[in-house]
Amino acid sequence: MSRDEASVVHTKRMEVEVEDCGSVYLLDREDYGAGAGLDDSPTHSIGLIKVEGSGLACLNIAAQCGVVDFTVAIADQDPGAHLDGYEDIVEISFESPSGELLLAGWHMDWDDEKAHSLPPLPAGPGTYRLRYHTQGDMESWSIDGYYLQIWPAPQHDPAVLKTTSQFLQYLLNPKAWKSQ
């Protein structure tokens, strides 16, 4: 499909419940390689997202716990970043072994009812790009929403498309920050 053709995008809005740890997980339905031996190198982390293995990515959120608004858009090609509506935008490559994903907040015990099924990935199993947008004030823990875009794309280096929060700047380079 060429860039001139209309993209097909499936969007799902949901409330994700997080018990603790300020994390939401993107999980492959069939196989996610938790603890698959990935390190904290820049190829596996881009501040707000850490790919923790094949089929597993951790998305940092501002709230330690509670219910957060999440929107996920799954597209057949790059849908374009929403630069004007969000404070921080990062992207990273992600491998899906099955082509089917779940989104779930961190919980002490797994609960199928709290995991959100996402629309099937357009190219089935394979490599995808994740673009994660945050909107609100990460410093005061007041976030208006999270937006995750997913589309098929070859493996590529992580990228920061926009950063305005001190929180993301810290996550990208913690050694540059001194304790107050």
trRosetta pair geometry for C-beta under 8 A, 3 or more apart (Angstrom, degrees):
i j d omega theta_ij theta_ji phi_ij phi_ji
1 5 5.0 -106 -170 63 92 137
1 7 7.8 117 137 -102 143 61
1 76 6.3 52 28 128 158 117
1 77 5.8 -124 90 -47 122 131
2 5 5.3 105 60 -4 74 98
3 77 7.1 -166 -105 156 58 149
7 75 5.2 7 168 -166 123 115
7 76 5.9 -175 -158 53 74 85
7 77 5.0 -119 -113 52 108 96
7 78 7.9 -105 -103 72 147 36
7 79 5.7 -177 119 -100 161 74
8 75 6.7 153 83 -150 50 61
8 76 4.7 44 49 -3 93 122
8 122 7.0 133 80 -106 114 139
9 73 5.3 -6 -172 -173 112 105
9 74 7.0 152 -156 76 58 41
9 75 4.4 -18 -100 -95 82 90
9 76 7.8 -118 -68 6 51 73
9 79 5.6 66 -93 -101 130 135
10 73 7.2 156 78 -155 42 53
10 74 4.9 -15 59 60 95 95
10 75 7.8 -174 21 -74 62 44
10 119 3.9 -24 116 32 149 169
11 71 6.4 -3 -170 -175 100 100
11 72 7.1 164 -151 86 52 47
11 73 4.7 -16 -99 -101 83 81
11 74 7.9 -174 -77 21 37 63
12 71 7.2 167 85 -153 44 55
12 72 5.2 -8 58 59 92 94
12 74 8.0 19 3 -1 101 101
12 116 7.2 163 137 161 135 124
12 118 6.1 -157 32 -130 148 69
12 119 6.5 174 -34 -18 121 93
13 69 7.3 -10 -169 -169 95 91
13 70 7.4 162 -153 89 50 49
13 71 4.9 -19 -101 -102 76 84
14 69 7.8 160 87 -151 37 50
14 70 5.5 -20 67 66 82 94
14 71 7.8 152 20 -89 63 39
14 72 7.7 -5 16 6 108 101
14 103 7.1 142 63 81 143 129
14 116 4.9 51 -177 -115 174 158
15 67 4.9 9 177 -179 110 113
15 68 7.2 154 -157 73 62 30
15 69 6.1 -35 -101 -95 67 55
15 70 7.5 140 -113 20 18 83
16 24 5.5 41 136 -120 154 125
16 67 7.0 153 74 -155 37 60
16 68 5.4 -26 61 62 91 84
16 69 7.9 147 16 -110 81 8
16 70 4.9 29 -10 -2 120 132
16 103 6.3 -78 -99 135 131 105
16 104 7.1 167 -151 -151 107 22
16 105 4.6 144 158 -49 94 102
16 116 6.8 -85 -94 -7 90 130
17 66 7.6 -108 -142 142 60 25
17 67 5.3 -28 -95 -97 67 78
17 105 5.0 -138 91 35 42 147
17 107 7.7 45 107 -76 95 109
17 114 5.5 -77 52 -150 115 118
18 21 7.3 -124 180 60 108 73
18 22 6.9 69 157 -106 150 22
18 23 6.9 152 -141 59 124 43
18 24 6.5 -83 -81 -73 117 77
18 61 6.7 -156 -40 55 164 141
18 63 6.6 137 61 98 135 104
18 64 7.8 -170 117 130 121 32
18 65 5.3 -147 105 -134 86 47
18 66 6.3 2 56 50 91 43
18 67 7.6 169 17 -89 73 27
18 68 6.5 20 -4 1 118 110
18 105 3.5 -128 -81 -167 62 125
18 106 5.5 40 -151 40 86 78
18 107 7.8 -135 -145 -61 38 67
19 65 5.8 -22 163 -132 21 112
19 105 6.8 136 -3 125 65 111
19 106 6.1 -110 46 103 82 72
19 107 4.7 94 -1 -116 129 57
19 108 5.9 -94 112 -13 160 82
20 64 6.5 -13 -147 162 51 85
20 65 5.3 -13 -83 -78 43 113
20 106 6.0 -88 70 106 58 117
20 108 7.3 49 22 -52 121 87
21 64 7.2 103 21 -163 11 67
21 106 4.4 -61 60 102 121 166
22 60 6.2 20 134 -157 102 72
22 61 5.4 -150 -173 66 72 73
22 62 7.0 -97 -147 124 115 9
22 63 6.3 176 -115 91 82 39
22 64 5.0 -49 -57 -111 94 41
22 65 7.6 -79 -64 -46 57 48
22 106 7.7 8 47 20 23 137
23 58 5.2 -31 -156 -163 120 102
23 59 6.9 131 -160 67 63 49
23 60 6.4 -39 -102 -104 69 47
23 61 6.8 176 -92 16 17 90
23 105 7.4 130 94 -161 55 58
23 106 4.3 65 69 -39 95 126
24 58 7.7 136 71 -161 41 53
24 59 4.7 -28 69 65 91 105
24 61 5.7 65 -11 -30 103 123
24 68 7.2 -105 -57 63 132 133
24 70 6.8 161 -161 -86 167 147
24 103 6.5 12 169 -176 110 91
24 104 7.1 173 -161 90 69 31
24 105 5.3 -43 -107 -100 76 58
24 106 7.2 -107 -81 -22 31 75
24 146 7.5 149 29 96 153 167
25 56 6.8 -23 -166 -156 108 79
25 57 7.0 151 -156 79 59 48
25 58 5.8 -29 -101 -103 76 60
25 59 7.2 -176 -86 17 23 81
25 103 7.3 168 86 -152 49 46
25 104 5.4 -17 60 65 95 81
25 105 7.6 140 15 -122 79 9
25 106 6.8 102 -21 -73 104 67
26 56 7.3 152 84 -152 65 31
26 57 4.4 -1 53 56 108 99
26 59 6.5 71 -19 -23 99 111
26 94 7.3 -16 104 -154 137 154
26 101 6.0 -11 -173 -169 87 125
26 102 7.6 159 -157 81 43 49
26 103 5.8 -16 -101 -101 65 75
26 130 7.2 -179 36 -111 169 142
26 148 7.4 -175 -75 179 133 161
27 32 4.8 -66 -152 -52 82 154
27 55 6.5 39 -168 155 50 87
27 56 5.9 12 -113 -105 67 71
27 101 6.6 141 75 -158 44 70
27 102 4.6 -20 64 61 99 97
27 103 7.6 173 20 -84 79 26
27 104 6.5 -7 6 19 124 109
27 115 7.6 -49 46 -146 130 124
28 31 5.5 -22 99 66 128 53
28 32 4.8 160 39 -70 87 82
28 54 7.3 -19 -1 138 147 71
28 55 2.8 -59 3 -150 128 116
28 56 7.0 -78 7 -50 88 60
28 96 5.1 160 -103 -145 110 70
28 97 5.3 78 171 36 160 86
28 98 5.3 133 179 24 104 101
28 100 7.0 89 -165 75 64 60
28 101 6.1 -52 -104 -101 42 67
28 102 7.9 25 115 18 4 82
29 98 5.4 -96 57 82 89 150
29 100 3.9 -26 11 104 134 106
29 101 6.5 -125 -32 -86 84 14
29 102 5.8 111 -85 -26 72 98
29 117 7.6 34 -90 -125 123 89
30 55 7.6 -99 66 -134 69 157
30 97 5.9 -112 77 95 110 108
30 98 3.7 126 14 -61 121 141
30 100 6.9 85 -18 55 91 105
31 54 6.9 -4 121 109 101 106
31 55 5.3 133 99 15 64 166
31 97 4.4 -26 62 62 117 151
31 98 6.4 138 21 -32 85 105
32 53 6.4 105 170 87 66 109
32 54 7.1 -163 -143 97 42 58
32 55 3.8 -128 -102 111 64 104
32 56 3.9 100 -176 -59 110 99
33 36 3.5 27 148 -60 116 132
33 52 7.6 -168 90 114 73 70
33 53 3.0 -136 91 159 90 124
33 54 4.3 61 2 42 128 78
33 55 6.1 108 1 44 77 93
33 56 6.0 -138 53 10 56 118
34 52 6.2 12 -126 124 56 121
34 53 5.7 -139 -70 25 17 144
34 56 5.5 144 -73 -98 65 174
35 52 7.4 -2 -45 163 35 105
35 53 6.8 -13 39 -49 26 141
36 52 7.3 124 22 142 93 61
36 53 3.3 120 6 -123 122 114
36 54 6.3 86 -59 9 172 79
36 56 7.8 152 -6 39 116 125
37 53 7.8 85 30 -100 56 100
38 41 7.8 -111 179 29 82 93
38 44 4.7 155 172 -129 125 158
38 51 6.8 -94 165 104 172 78
38 52 6.2 -170 51 -156 129 35
38 53 5.9 -156 -6 -74 119 59
39 44 6.7 140 71 32 50 144
40 44 6.9 -123 -138 75 21 113
40 45 5.7 -12 -161 3 65 145
40 50 7.7 -36 -125 -136 73 123
41 44 5.5 77 62 17 76 98
41 45 7.3 147 79 21 34 93
42 45 6.6 -86 -126 63 31 74
42 46 7.3 65 -164 -85 70 66
42 157 7.6 13 128 -162 106 96
42 158 6.1 -136 166 41 79 123
43 157 6.8 -78 -110 -127 75 68
43 158 6.8 178 -129 -9 29 102
44 50 6.4 36 140 -163 82 71
44 51 5.0 -117 -157 62 71 90
44 52 7.6 96 176 -83 115 31
44 92 7.9 68 -162 -168 22 137
45 49 7.1 -177 -146 97 51 55
45 50 4.3 -5 -107 -111 93 82
45 51 7.2 -143 -69 23 49 67
45 92 7.7 -35 -141 -105 11 154
45 158 7.3 -43 94 -50 26 169
46 49 5.5 9 54 56 91 90
46 50 8.0 -176 25 -79 52 48
46 90 4.5 169 126 175 120 129
46 91 7.1 -20 84 67 168 24
46 92 4.8 -166 2 -61 128 115
46 158 3.7 -162 -71 -179 122 137
46 159 7.1 -3 -137 43 147 24
46 160 6.6 -175 -177 -65 108 75
46 172 7.7 1 -175 -102 52 90
47 60 7.6 -90 142 30 60 137
47 88 7.9 -109 113 179 136 132
47 90 5.8 -170 56 -75 106 162
47 160 7.2 48 12 -92 136 111
47 163 8.0 35 72 -105 174 128
47 168 5.1 61 163 -155 146 77
47 171 3.7 104 -148 109 84 118
47 172 4.6 -28 -76 -64 122 76
48 59 6.6 13 152 -157 84 67
48 60 5.0 -121 -150 47 57 103
48 88 6.4 135 -44 130 145 130
48 90 5.1 156 39 29 109 136
48 132 5.4 -153 109 101 125 136
48 134 6.6 -147 -133 -24 152 126
48 168 6.2 -28 -47 -112 104 100
48 171 6.6 102 -54 98 54 162
49 57 5.8 -4 -169 180 101 115
49 58 7.0 154 -155 80 50 53
49 59 5.6 -14 -102 -103 79 66
49 60 7.4 -128 -65 8 35 82
49 90 6.0 -165 13 99 105 122
49 92 5.2 -155 95 19 131 134
49 130 6.2 169 -151 105 164 133
49 132 5.3 153 -48 0 121 148
49 158 7.9 -171 73 -133 107 124
50 57 6.9 164 83 -158 41 65
50 58 4.7 -6 58 55 94 103
50 60 7.9 66 -4 -35 95 96
51 56 7.2 117 -166 89 58 60
51 57 4.9 -33 -103 -102 62 88
51 92 6.0 -154 -31 136 114 133
51 93 7.4 -22 -52 85 160 59
51 94 5.9 -161 -109 -103 123 75
52 56 4.6 -60 67 113 95 111
52 57 6.7 163 10 -105 80 29
52 58 5.8 58 -27 -14 122 103
53 56 4.7 25 58 43 87 117
54 95 4.6 -49 -136 88 80 122
54 97 5.9 68 150 -44 116 106
55 95 6.5 -60 -42 98 58 76
55 96 5.9 91 -101 -126 77 46
55 97 5.2 -43 -57 7 127 98
55 98 7.4 55 -113 11 131 89
57 92 7.6 158 -132 84 133 125
57 94 5.6 -47 -47 -116 136 125
57 130 6.3 160 162 -31 175 170
59 132 6.0 -175 -133 -127 112 145
59 146 7.2 106 149 -176 135 145
59 148 6.9 -68 -102 -83 156 131
60 171 7.2 -159 39 -111 165 154
61 68 5.6 -79 -164 -71 152 173
61 134 8.0 167 -127 -115 58 120
61 143 6.8 -120 -170 30 85 165
61 146 6.5 -66 -110 -62 101 145
62 134 7.5 122 -34 -164 104 134
62 136 7.0 -99 -5 94 155 124
62 138 5.0 -149 -97 -132 114 64
62 141 4.7 164 155 -138 109 55
62 142 7.3 -70 122 24 156 17
62 143 4.5 159 23 -32 132 122
62 167 7.5 -27 -105 -151 91 173
63 66 4.9 -72 164 43 145 114
63 68 5.9 -173 33 -70 130 114
63 141 6.1 99 -86 -173 57 100
63 143 6.9 -112 -24 25 91 117
64 141 8.0 -23 -13 -139 79 134
68 105 7.5 136 29 -93 103 123
68 143 6.9 9 -141 83 112 124
68 146 6.4 37 149 2 120 120
69 144 7.7 -36 56 155 128 43
69 145 4.7 -49 93 -113 113 84
69 146 6.9 161 94 24 61 75
70 103 6.5 -159 122 150 153 148
70 116 8.0 175 78 39 130 159
70 145 7.5 163 -91 -164 27 75
70 146 4.9 -21 -112 71 72 106
70 147 7.8 165 -162 -83 54 32
70 148 7.0 1 -172 4 100 107
71 145 6.7 21 0 176 104 119
71 146 7.1 176 28 91 66 55
71 147 4.9 -10 68 -112 102 75
71 148 7.3 175 91 27 53 65
72 103 6.3 -161 -46 -42 147 151
72 118 5.6 -64 109 -123 150 120
72 147 7.9 169 -84 -159 32 48
72 148 4.8 -15 -112 69 76 100
72 149 7.8 163 -161 -86 53 27
72 150 6.9 7 -174 0 97 112
73 79 6.1 -50 126 22 133 167
73 147 7.3 11 0 -175 105 91
73 148 7.3 179 27 91 65 51
73 149 4.9 -17 68 -111 102 73
73 150 7.2 173 89 25 52 68
74 118 6.3 120 -42 162 134 113
74 119 5.0 -152 45 69 140 107
74 120 7.9 165 134 86 159 30
74 121 6.4 -122 -162 -109 129 54
74 122 6.8 164 151 -26 100 92
74 149 8.0 161 -85 -161 29 51
74 150 4.9 -20 -111 69 72 104
74 151 7.3 150 -166 -78 49 58
75 78 7.2 89 96 -134 136 4
75 79 4.3 178 -47 -49 165 108
75 122 7.3 -43 131 -12 26 140
75 149 6.6 -5 5 -168 116 97
75 150 7.2 158 24 80 69 50
75 151 4.3 -28 74 -88 91 111
76 122 4.2 -141 -100 166 78 172
76 123 7.6 122 -140 -42 72 86
76 151 6.7 22 100 -143 6 98
76 152 7.1 -6 -162 18 46 106
77 151 5.7 41 163 -173 8 139
77 152 7.5 -40 -92 53 44 84
78 129 7.1 -1 -95 62 89 144
78 151 5.5 -168 -78 73 39 154
78 153 6.9 60 -64 -76 95 127
79 149 5.5 -134 43 -151 119 135
79 151 6.5 170 -15 -49 84 138
81 89 5.5 86 -158 173 127 155
81 131 6.1 -128 -96 178 88 144
81 133 7.3 147 -158 -76 85 116
81 149 7.8 -140 -99 20 55 149
81 161 5.3 -148 -113 156 168 162
81 162 7.5 156 157 -6 142 114
82 85 4.7 -30 151 41 114 111
82 86 5.8 86 94 -3 97 110
82 89 7.6 176 61 -93 64 139
82 133 5.9 7 56 -102 104 163
82 147 6.7 -4 34 97 136 157
83 86 7.3 -93 -144 47 18 86
83 89 6.9 -88 -103 5 59 155
83 161 7.0 -114 -97 144 93 114
83 162 5.8 143 -138 -50 81 145
85 133 7.4 38 91 172 91 143
85 135 6.3 -29 146 -101 79 129
86 89 5.5 97 97 -60 129 99
86 133 3.9 -87 -110 -172 170 107
86 134 6.2 116 -167 65 107 32
86 135 4.7 -86 -115 -74 71 84
86 147 6.7 -114 -78 36 139 121
86 162 6.9 124 95 79 90 136
87 134 6.0 -47 57 93 94 82
87 135 6.3 138 1 -118 86 38
87 136 7.0 -101 2 47 131 31
87 137 7.8 111 -41 -87 165 39
87 138 7.4 -150 92 -13 144 100
87 162 7.3 -165 151 125 28 111
87 163 7.9 33 147 -153 72 33
87 164 4.6 -104 -166 54 84 113
87 165 5.3 68 141 -37 129 100
88 133 7.3 155 85 -153 54 45
88 134 4.7 5 56 46 101 104
88 138 7.2 15 -6 -29 138 136
88 162 6.3 -165 -135 99 28 80
88 163 5.4 32 -122 -117 85 59
88 164 6.5 -131 -65 33 70 70
88 165 5.3 -53 -50 17 121 111
88 167 7.7 -84 -46 76 156 98
88 168 4.5 160 -127 -44 142 154
89 131 6.6 8 -174 180 97 93
89 132 7.1 170 -147 85 51 48
89 133 4.9 -7 -102 -101 89 74
89 134 7.8 -161 -71 20 49 64
89 160 7.5 118 86 -170 59 54
89 161 4.1 -45 101 67 110 110
89 162 4.4 47 30 38 100 96
89 163 7.9 -126 37 -60 55 55
90 131 7.5 -179 92 -149 35 54
90 132 5.5 -12 61 56 81 96
90 158 6.9 5 178 -178 101 102
90 159 7.0 172 -157 91 60 49
90 160 5.3 -29 -106 -108 84 60
90 161 6.7 -169 -90 13 27 81
90 163 7.9 42 -64 -72 93 97
90 168 7.4 -173 -42 -149 122 127
91 129 5.8 16 -180 176 119 101
91 130 6.1 174 -149 89 67 52
91 131 4.2 -22 -93 -99 109 71
91 132 7.0 165 -87 12 51 69
91 158 6.8 178 93 -152 51 61
91 159 5.2 -1 56 56 92 91
91 161 6.5 50 -5 -26 103 113
92 129 7.5 162 84 -154 26 63
92 130 5.5 -13 60 58 74 101
92 158 4.3 -7 -100 -108 86 95
92 159 7.8 -175 -70 22 52 59
93 127 6.0 -11 -169 -170 110 105
93 128 7.3 145 -158 80 60 40
93 129 6.0 -44 -101 -101 57 61
93 130 7.6 147 -123 14 8 82
93 153 7.1 -124 -111 91 88 100
93 154 7.9 -39 -117 128 131 38
93 155 4.8 67 -158 -134 169 58
93 156 5.7 144 -56 40 117 60
93 158 7.5 -112 6 -71 73 64
94 127 7.3 143 76 -157 41 57
94 128 5.1 -31 70 70 93 90
94 129 7.2 135 20 -119 88 13
94 130 4.9 59 -16 -24 132 112
94 150 7.6 -58 57 -131 136 102
95 126 7.4 -101 -144 150 66 24
95 127 5.6 -31 -99 -99 70 67
95 128 7.6 159 -94 21 21 76
96 99 5.6 112 123 -78 123 32
96 100 7.6 154 178 31 123 31
96 101 6.4 -71 -122 -65 130 100
96 121 5.7 129 77 -15 162 161
96 125 5.9 -144 105 -135 79 53
96 126 6.5 1 57 51 86 41
96 127 7.9 169 20 -91 73 19
96 128 6.0 28 -6 -1 112 122
97 125 5.6 -12 174 -137 27 116
98 125 5.8 -29 -116 -85 4 98
99 120 6.0 27 142 -168 96 89
99 121 4.4 -127 -159 49 71 108
99 123 7.3 -138 -121 88 114 50
99 124 3.9 -55 -88 -163 155 43
99 125 4.6 -85 -38 -51 94 49
99 126 7.2 37 -83 13 92 77
100 117 7.7 -23 -179 -154 99 94
100 118 7.7 162 -170 65 56 82
100 120 5.7 -38 -94 -115 78 74
100 121 7.0 -129 -67 2 32 90
101 117 7.9 133 90 -158 50 50
101 118 4.5 -10 80 43 95 127
101 121 6.8 79 -13 -47 106 104
101 150 7.5 -118 14 -141 161 176
102 115 4.6 0 -176 175 128 114
102 116 6.5 140 -164 70 68 46
102 117 6.0 -40 -104 -97 76 47
102 118 6.8 -168 -97 -1 22 90
103 115 7.2 151 71 -164 37 65
103 116 4.6 -22 61 62 90 105
103 118 6.1 81 -16 -51 100 111
103 148 7.9 166 -106 45 138 150
104 107 7.2 -67 160 1 110 110
104 114 6.2 85 -143 116 96 85
104 115 4.1 -33 -80 -109 118 78
104 116 6.8 174 -73 16 60 71
105 114 6.8 -72 40 158 94 117
107 110 6.5 131 81 -95 120 29
107 111 6.0 -79 138 10 170 100
107 114 6.5 96 -49 86 149 151
110 115 7.8 3 -167 -41 87 123
111 114 4.3 52 89 13 109 111
111 115 7.3 171 90 -18 58 84
112 115 5.8 -57 -151 28 39 112
118 150 7.9 52 159 32 151 150
120 124 7.7 -6 169 -94 109 52
121 124 6.3 162 85 -78 97 7
121 125 7.8 108 70 -70 133 22
121 126 7.6 -161 125 46 139 88
121 128 6.4 -97 -146 -72 135 141
121 150 6.9 -83 -114 135 96 124
121 152 7.3 112 170 -64 105 89
122 151 7.6 -3 30 -141 125 64
122 152 6.3 -103 72 -20 99 113
123 126 5.3 -50 112 42 114 141
123 128 7.8 171 46 -81 114 91
123 152 4.0 57 1 -80 141 145
126 152 6.3 21 97 -131 129 103
127 152 7.2 86 86 -156 60 68
127 153 6.7 -88 122 80 93 50
127 154 6.1 49 95 -138 139 30
127 155 5.4 -80 -156 -55 153 71
128 150 5.4 16 164 -171 136 89
128 151 6.4 158 -157 81 89 24
128 152 5.6 -64 -105 -99 72 40
128 153 6.3 70 -158 29 33 78
129 149 7.9 -3 105 108 89 90
129 150 7.2 167 79 -146 51 45
129 151 5.7 -14 51 61 96 76
129 152 7.7 49 7 135 82 10
129 153 3.9 11 -25 37 112 137
129 156 7.0 -1 -98 39 112 115
130 148 6.4 -26 -162 -165 92 99
130 149 7.3 144 -160 77 42 55
130 150 5.9 -9 -102 -98 65 78
131 148 7.2 150 77 -158 51 48
131 149 4.2 -7 56 56 103 105
131 150 7.9 -161 23 -66 72 37
131 161 7.4 20 -149 -5 108 143
132 146 7.3 -19 -166 -170 88 96
132 147 7.5 149 -158 83 43 53
132 148 5.4 -8 -105 -106 72 79
132 149 8.0 -149 -66 26 34 68
133 146 7.0 152 82 -162 63 47
133 147 4.1 -9 58 62 113 101
133 148 7.5 -156 24 -70 73 36
133 149 7.7 51 -10 -9 105 97
134 138 6.6 45 133 -65 145 110
134 143 6.2 -62 -170 -139 98 120
134 146 5.9 -15 -106 -109 67 75
134 165 7.6 -37 89 -4 126 146
134 168 7.9 177 42 -59 134 123
135 143 6.7 103 77 -168 54 76
135 144 4.6 -64 112 65 101 102
135 145 5.0 4 52 58 118 80
135 146 7.5 -158 21 -76 82 33
135 147 7.2 48 -15 -4 112 106
136 142 5.3 -138 179 115 116 63
136 143 3.6 168 57 -130 148 40
136 144 4.2 163 -67 0 104 75
136 145 7.1 134 -27 21 113 49
137 140 4.5 17 114 34 123 100
137 141 7.7 -16 98 29 82 22
137 142 4.9 22 53 61 99 93
137 143 7.4 -139 47 -76 44 51
137 165 7.4 153 -151 -113 44 113
138 141 7.4 27 -170 -82 35 35
138 143 6.9 38 -86 -77 58 101
138 165 4.4 61 31 -170 122 154
138 166 7.6 -156 80 57 109 64
138 167 3.6 -96 121 19 135 151
138 168 6.9 119 25 -27 166 80
139 165 6.5 -168 -31 -159 88 98
139 166 5.8 48 -77 46 117 108
139 167 6.0 -154 -66 -40 62 103
143 146 6.9 22 156 -51 134 84
153 156 6.6 -47 140 2 115 120
156 159 7.7 -16 126 -22 109 111
160 163 5.4 -15 179 -32 126 115
160 168 7.7 135 -135 159 122 125
160 172 6.8 2 -70 -100 145 144
163 168 4.7 -140 -140 102 106 131
163 169 6.0 128 156 -65 130 77
163 172 7.2 -36 -113 -15 162 147
164 168 7.9 56 47 41 38 126
165 168 4.9 90 69 9 97 95
165 169 6.9 -160 99 -3 53 87
166 169 5.3 -58 -147 42 38 115
166 170 6.1 44 152 -24 69 104
167 170 5.8 -56 -153 33 26 111
167 171 6.6 24 152 -17 63 106
168 171 5.5 -52 -144 37 37 112
168 172 6.2 35 157 -18 67 107
169 172 5.9 -57 -148 38 28 110
169 173 6.8 -38 171 40 62 95
169 176 8.0 -80 156 79 91 129
169 177 7.9 119 116 -62 91 117
170 173 7.3 -101 -146 65 21 57
170 174 5.8 48 176 -99 71 66
170 177 5.1 6 -121 -31 91 154
171 174 7.1 11 -119 -57 20 91
173 176 4.3 24 131 7 113 120
173 177 7.4 130 106 -17 75 87
174 177 5.9 -62 -159 33 46 108
